[in-house]
Amino acid sequence: MPNNSTGWAKVEAASRDGAAPSLNWIYLCLLKEQQRAERLELELSVTRASLVQATSALQETREGQHQALHIASHDALTMLLNRQTFMAHLAKVMACQATGASFLAVLFIDLHHFKRVNDRHGHAIGDWVLQVIATRLAQAVREGDTVARMGGDEFACLLANVTTLEQVRSVATKLNGVMAQPIQLGVLHLQVMPGMGITTYRQGDSINAIQLLEQADRALSKARLRQCQFAFHNQPEGDESA
């Protein structure tokens, strides 16, 4: 069977010569055109289906990458930021800290008597307590502040854009209050007592993120020694919360 373009050319030539093309020839040409249109429609459908599959695969890849990034940057138990991500964020915030009246504060927290909970009730209950404490911390901080689980029963909070130590004391008092509230699980009545060490950073201070956290850790040890809720780094004795 001749191709369609040749068929129509013969039809046009016959028309110019005054000869009428046969109905059979016209039918064959129209049939050929219909078949060509059907092939194009099929190819278009296949292309559309391939495009949908490619779009879906791309979306799954993006979601997978996002999920992988979230897993890598967050603590698996509490879903808070993990230590590595918190330290990277702290270093970034320190580098961007503007000069002026505002400063940032780091609160380093641990849970007194938490080991007793694990020893007496098992690690499953201990993990549940950590999740409760993590949720309370995340809900109690100010908007824009950062909370992380540093490992074990240790947590950290980064308070950005504070202007007075009284603001820091207010947040620290609030966090201690919510963490110290009793935790009820069935017949179990649990309570852990948080301790907190606090340090501050202003633009121009000669210190890095690791050293800043070490200051907060030493302040935590001071709070435990003095048996107070929290203590500030390099602050005279008697100027902390009892």
C-alpha positions in Angstrom: 0.0 0.0 0.0 1.5 3.4 -0.9 2.2 5.9 1.8 -0.4 8.6 2.6 1.5 11.6 1.2 1.9 9.8 -2.1 -1.8 8.8 -2.2 -3.0 12.4 -1.7 -0.5 13.6 -4.3 -2.0 11.2 -6.8 -5.5 12.4 -5.8 -4.6 16.0 -6.4 -2.9 15.2 -9.7 -5.9 13.3 -10.9 -8.1 16.2 -9.9 -5.9 18.6 -11.9 -6.1 16.2 -14.9 -9.9 16.1 -14.7 -9.9 12.5 -13.7 -12.0 11.6 -10.6 -10.1 9.5 -8.1 -11.7 6.2 -7.3 -13.8 5.9 -4.1 -11.7 3.0 -3.1 -8.5 5.0 -3.3 -10.1 7.9 -1.2 -11.2 5.4 1.4 -7.8 3.8 1.6 -6.2 7.3 2.1 -8.7 8.2 4.8 -8.2 4.9 6.5 -4.4 5.5 6.4 -4.9 9.0 7.9 -7.1 7.6 10.7 -4.5 4.9 11.6 -1.8 7.6 11.7 -4.0 9.7 14.1 -4.6 6.7 16.3 -0.9 5.9 16.5 -0.1 9.5 17.4 -2.8 9.4 20.1 -1.4 6.2 21.5 2.1 7.7 21.6 0.8 10.7 23.3 -0.9 8.6 25.9 2.3 6.6 26.5 4.2 9.9 26.9 1.7 11.3 29.3 1.9 8.1 31.4 5.7 8.2 31.4 5.6 11.9 32.5 3.3 11.0 35.4 5.6 8.2 36.5 8.6 10.4 36.2 6.9 13.1 38.3 5.9 10.6 40.9 9.4 9.2 41.1 10.8 12.7 41.5 8.4 13.5 44.3 9.3 10.2 46.1 13.0 11.1 45.7 12.5 14.5 47.1 10.4 13.1 50.0 13.0 10.5 50.6 15.8 13.0 50.7 13.8 15.2 53.1 13.1 12.2 55.3 16.8 11.2 55.2 17.9 14.7 56.1 15.3 14.8 59.0 16.6 11.4 60.3 20.2 12.6 60.2 19.5 15.8 62.0 17.1 14.7 64.7 17.2 12.5 67.7 15.3 9.3 67.0 13.7 9.0 70.4 12.5 12.6 71.0 12.4 14.0 67.5 14.3 17.0 68.8 17.5 18.2 67.0 20.4 16.0 67.8 23.7 17.2 69.3 25.6 17.5 66.0 22.8 19.6 64.4 22.4 21.8 67.5 26.1 22.5 67.6 26.2 23.4 63.9 23.2 25.7 64.4 24.7 27.3 67.5 27.9 28.1 65.5 25.9 29.6 62.7 23.8 31.8 65.1 27.0 32.9 66.9 28.6 33.9 63.6 25.5 35.9 62.6 25.0 37.5 66.0 24.6 41.2 65.5 26.3 43.9 67.6 24.2 45.8 70.0 22.2 45.2 73.1 20.9 41.7 72.2 22.8 38.5 72.9 22.1 34.8 73.0 22.0 32.3 75.8 22.7 28.6 76.0 20.9 26.5 78.6 22.4 23.0 79.3 20.0 20.7 81.2 20.1 17.3 82.8 17.6 15.3 84.8 18.5 14.5 88.4 17.4 11.1 89.6 16.7 9.9 86.0 19.0 6.9 86.5 16.7 5.8 89.3 13.8 5.7 86.9 15.7 3.5 84.5 17.0 1.2 87.2 13.7 0.8 89.0 11.2 0.8 86.1 13.3 -0.2 83.0 14.5 1.6 79.9 11.1 1.6 78.2 9.7 3.8 81.0 12.9 5.9 81.0 12.5 6.5 77.3 8.9 7.5 77.7 10.0 10.0 80.4 12.5 11.5 78.1 9.9 11.9 75.4 7.6 13.7 77.9 10.3 16.0 79.0 11.3 16.7 75.3 7.7 17.6 74.5 7.4 19.9 77.5 10.6 21.7 76.6 9.6 22.2 73.0 6.2 23.6 74.0 7.6 25.9 76.7 10.4 27.8 74.9 9.7 31.0 73.0 9.1 31.1 69.3 12.4 31.1 67.5 14.3 29.4 70.3 15.9 26.0 69.7 15.7 22.8 71.7 17.9 19.7 71.3 18.6 16.4 73.0 22.3 16.2 73.5 22.4 12.5 74.5 21.2 10.4 77.5 19.2 12.7 79.8 20.9 15.9 78.6 19.1 18.6 76.7 20.1 22.1 75.5 18.2 25.2 74.6 19.4 28.1 72.6 17.7 31.4 73.4 18.3 34.0 70.6 17.8 37.7 70.7 17.6 38.3 74.4 18.3 41.7 75.8 18.4 41.2 79.6 19.5 38.4 82.0 16.1 38.7 83.5 14.6 37.4 80.3 16.9 34.4 80.5 16.0 33.8 84.2 12.3 34.0 83.3 12.7 31.3 80.6 14.9 29.1 82.8 12.4 29.3 85.6 9.5 28.4 83.3 11.4 25.4 81.8 12.4 24.1 85.3 8.8 24.4 86.3 7.3 22.4 83.4 10.0 19.7 83.6 9.6 19.2 87.3 5.9 18.5 87.1 4.9 15.0 88.0 4.6 12.4 85.2 1.7 10.0 85.5 1.7 6.7 83.7 -1.1 4.4 84.9 -0.3 3.7 88.5 3.2 5.1 88.2 3.8 8.5 89.6 7.2 9.7 88.4 9.2 12.9 88.9 12.6 14.1 87.8 14.3 17.2 89.0 16.0 19.2 86.2 19.3 21.1 86.7 20.4 23.8 84.4 23.6 25.7 83.6 23.4 28.9 81.6 26.0 30.9 79.6 25.7 33.9 77.3 27.4 35.1 74.2 27.7 38.6 72.7 29.2 39.5 69.3 32.9 39.9 69.7 33.3 37.3 72.5 36.4 35.2 71.9 34.8 31.8 72.1 33.4 29.1 69.8 30.4 26.9 70.0 32.1 24.0 71.7 33.6 26.3 74.4 30.3 28.0 74.9 28.6 24.7 75.6 31.4 23.7 77.9 30.8 26.9 79.9 27.1 25.9 80.2 28.1 22.4 81.3 30.4 23.9 84.1 27.5 26.1 85.2 25.3 23.0 85.4 27.8 21.4 87.7 27.8 24.6 89.8 24.0 24.5 90.0 24.1 20.8 91.2 26.8 21.6 93.8 24.8 24.6 95.1 21.5 22.6 94.9 19.8 25.3 93.0 17.5 25.2 89.9 20.1 26.9 87.6 23.3 28.7 87.7 25.1 31.2 85.3 28.6 30.8 84.2 31.0 33.3 85.8 28.3 34.7 88.1 28.9 35.3 91.8 27.5 32.8 94.3 24.1 33.7 95.6 23.0 35.2 92.3 21.2 32.1 91.0 17.8 30.6 91.5 17.3 28.6 94.6 
